[in-house]
């Protein structure tokens, strides 16, 4: 499955460290936003609580962000290794 459409036009095969940091920052902020929304469902008495379907979709979006972070960092590591970067092991 390709996740390229979710990674803000970054070429995963040629990420530089600044693009990697920016991509991870964006992905983690999106995940944090969803978690904050869901958190309020459990902390505050909400007159219009989210239904189970909405909560499931919200959790799935956090899951997708986490997968994106994993894929992005793995691709970055692979690219750095292919370029012969010295601090990359294995």
Helices and strands as residue ranges (DSSP letters): G 4-6, G 12-14, H 17-43, H 52-82
